[in-house]
Amino acid sequence: AVSEQTPTMPLDMLKPLRRLLEEEEEEEEEEEDTDYIEGETTAERRKRIKAKKAGLDKFANITLKKDDAAARKDEEEDELPDPGPGPDPQWEEIVACRAGNLADLICLRHESKDTQVDESLWYCRQVNNLKLRMPPGVLVELPAHLELLKSLTTLIVSNNALLRLPPELANLKHLKNLEFTDNQVEELPKEMEALEHLEVLDCCRNKLSSIAPLKALCQLVTLKLDQNSITSLSPLQYKKLTRLATLSASHNEIVELDDKMGRLAALTSLNLCSNKIKLLPCDLGDMKEKVLMHLNLDDNPLKDSKAKKILEKGRAPIKELLAHLRKEQESGKKKKKKAKDSEEDDDEEEDDDDEAEQPAKEEEEPAPPPAPEPAKPAAASGGGGG
């Protein structure tokens, strides 16, 4: 009978294998004991654990320090002195909101006899969406307490008598939708630049003349500026507005459009009717007719007769207008090239003329007069004086 024998491994091969298994077990234990960092890959985590194990704390803690710094910054931004529960609510809408810990608060008080806002409103810190409308002439400004509503993502204060927006608006870091149509606001606060998450801005029917603070808002999807006194849209960073789908600025004082407007690749609706626009930038032809679905340029004193004729047709012929602008764009490029070539030719001719004139001038210059001959010495006279 043949006896089965268990194969044996040489001791010199067994020791390294055992050591490898022990190291893997140690690594697994260390991984379990080490805190996870959000967004960190497995490879990055292992590298950090090895660095920590080797005593390279100053390198191992870099990610943690960055993470902690970001967290501290957020905490500092959100940290305000605890205002307490605030006054007891007077409006039934606020009573219900607090009782149910509701995220939506709608206070349509325009038909009431209120002469001021219920102060307790600004202490409903759990609210995400707030809509407030007061009787005519009552709400002329929003208080600084507005910044207590840290969770706000939507603020609608249309149809009031607002004369200005508070700088504290900048502390609403999560605000995505801001609407204050039908007010008397004359200027946007510079602090609006901090609203980097703002997606919808509707400020129609106010008294705005400039939109300078909007230059920093690059997440906008909808921008409505109708019926103001705005003279230019140039503060907008067209190249960075990659999500802007609706731009409406009708009934303003806009005289010219920026050439870079054609970079609004996501734009589906453009309304610029009833302005003072005389020329359409040819770069508008860079827009895609399959994307741009609505275009209104009515009631503008356009000089381009062909573009005007195209726009006078029944339905907005976007495809035809964009094709015309592209043609003008190409024509403009050719004219520029021709003018540039002509200038270069003129320069060359001038250079040739200058070179031709130079020898002529040299020929015309009179020859220098001959040097005078040295005077001959006088002959000595004979005899002396008597």
C-alpha positions, 0 to 999 in steps of 0.5 A: 500500500502507498502511504500519502504524505503531506508535502512539507515546505522548507523552513527558509521559505516559510518564515518570509510568508509568515512575516508577510501574513503578520504585516497584513494583519497589522495593516488591517488592524491599523486601518480599522483604528485609523479615522476615515477622511471623506473623499480619500481613496484606499491608496491614499489612506494606506499611504497615510497609515504607512507615513504615520507608522514611519513617524512622519506625522507632519506628512501624514497629517496634511490631509487631516489639517486641510480637512480640519481647516475647511471644517473650522472655516465653515464653523466660523462662517456659520457661527453667530451668537445664539440669539435664543428662541426670539419673541413669541410669534404673533402670526398664525403662519409662524405659529404653525411653522414652529409647531411643525418644525416646517421647512416652508414658510409662506406669509402673504399678509398684503391684505392684512392691516399689519404695519410691520413684520412679526419679529419672530419670523427671523428666528425660524432658523429651520426654514429653507423656503421663505415667501413674504409679502406685506401690505403696500408701503410697509416693507421698505427694507429687510432687517440685518436679522435676516442672516439668522436664517442660515438654512434659506435656499429660497427667498421671495420678497416680491411685490413689496416696497423695498428700497435696498437689499441688506449687506447681510444677504451675503451670509445666506451661504446656501441661497439658490433662489432670490426673487424681489420683483416689483420693488423700488431697489436702485442698487444691488449690494456689492456683498451679493458677490458672495452668493456663489450658489445662487441659481435663480435671480429675478429682479424685474420691475425695480430701478436698477441701473447696474448689475456689477455685483453679478460678475462673480455669480457663475452658477446662474441658471435663470437671470431675469432683469426686465423693466429696469434702467440697466445700460449694459450686460457686460459685467456678466462673465459669459464664458463662466456662465456654463449653466445659464439657460434663461436670460431676460433683460427686456425694457431696459436701456441697453445700447450694445451687446458684448461680443462674448455673449455668443459663449453662452452655450447652454442658453435656451431663451434670450429676451432683449426686446425694447432696448436701444440695441443698434448692432447685433454682435456677429459672435451671436452666430456661435450659438446653436439653433438646436439649443436656443429655442426662444429669441426676442429682439423686437423694438430695437433700432437695429441698423442691420436691415437684413437682420431686421427683416428676418426678425419681422417674420411671424415666428422667431426664425432663429436658424435663419438669423444665426446663419446670417450672423455667421455669414457676417462674422466670416465676411468681417474676418475677410474684411479684417484680413484684407484691411490688414494685408492692405496695410502691410502692402502700404507699409512695404510701399512706404519702405520702398519709397523711403529707400528710393528717396534716400539715394536721390537725396544723396545725389541732390546734396551739393558737393562741398566747396574746394579747400582754399589754396594757401596764400603765396608769400609776397616778394621782398622789395629792394632798397631801404627807405631814404 
